[in-house]
Amino acid sequence: MIDEEYGGAKEWSRNKQAVFTVVWISFLTAAGSTMLFFALFDPVDLSGMFDDDLHLSRDAGYAAGFFFFWLICAVCAGLTAYLVRTAPRRNKKRQDK
């Protein structure tokens, strides 16, 4: 039998919450973007556009596309989170008047 009591979940710092929020939101957005993009385009056909000697399998094209979209979405979400956190507070402006 275990004698230790469960003390509940540990609280995350504000920075850790922001990082994991950005990662999760960008992951979900990249998944949706990948599905929409590859519903229209075949990764094997796209690999031939860049280099004739480049032979990617369909799965490798899907993976590369997903990680590309994830990187783009993470940069956008991270920049948004940074701008929101560093914006001046509205109440401070009203109090100064």
N, C-alpha and C positions, 0 to 999 in steps of 0.2 A: 504494500500500500504506500502511496506517496503522501508524505507529511507536509509538503510545501503547499501553500495556498496560492491560487492564481491571483496575481495582483492586477490583472487587466492588461490591455495592450499598452505598449510604451508609446508615449507621444513623440511625434516627429517634430523636428525643428521646422521653422517656416521655410528655410532654404531647401530642405530636403523635400518638403511637400511640393514646393514650386518645381523642383527638378523632376520629380516623378509625375506631376501633373502634365508637364510639357512632354515627357516621354510617352505617357499613355495617350494623350490627345493626338500627338503626331503619329503614333502607331496606328490608331484607329483611322485617322484621315488618310494615311498612306495605304492602308488596306483597301479602303473604298476607292481611292484614286487608281490603285493598281488594277482593281477589278474593272473599272470603267475604261481605263486606257487599253488594257489587253483584250477587252471585248471588241475593240475596234481594230487593233493592230496585232499582227503576229510577230513575236520576238525573233523568229528565225528570219523573216523578211527584213526586219529592222537591222539585224546584224550585218546583212549584206550591203546595206546602204553606206556603212562606215568604212568597211575594208573587205575586199573580196576574199582575202585569206583568212578572215576571222570566221570561224565556224562555232557558233554557240548552240547548245541544245536548247530546246524550248524551256525546260525547267531552269536552266542557268539564266536565260533571258528574263523569266518571271522573277527570279530571285534578285538579279541585278536591278531590274525595274523597281521592285518593291523597296530595296535599300536606297535607291536614288530618291524615290518619292518620300521615304521616311526621313532622309537627310534634309530635303527641302522643307518638309513640314516641320521638322524639329527646329530648324533655323527660324522659320516664320513664327512658330509658337513661342520659342525662346525670346525672340525680339519683342513680341507682344507682351510677354510676362515681364520682361525687363522694363519696358516703357510704362506699363501699368504700375509697377512697384516704385518707379522713380518719379512719377508724376507728382506735382504739387497737390496738396490736399485742398479740397474746395472750401472747407470750413475755415481754413487759415486765411484765405482771401477775403471772406466775408467779415472776419473778425478785425482785419486790418483797416477796414473802411470806416 
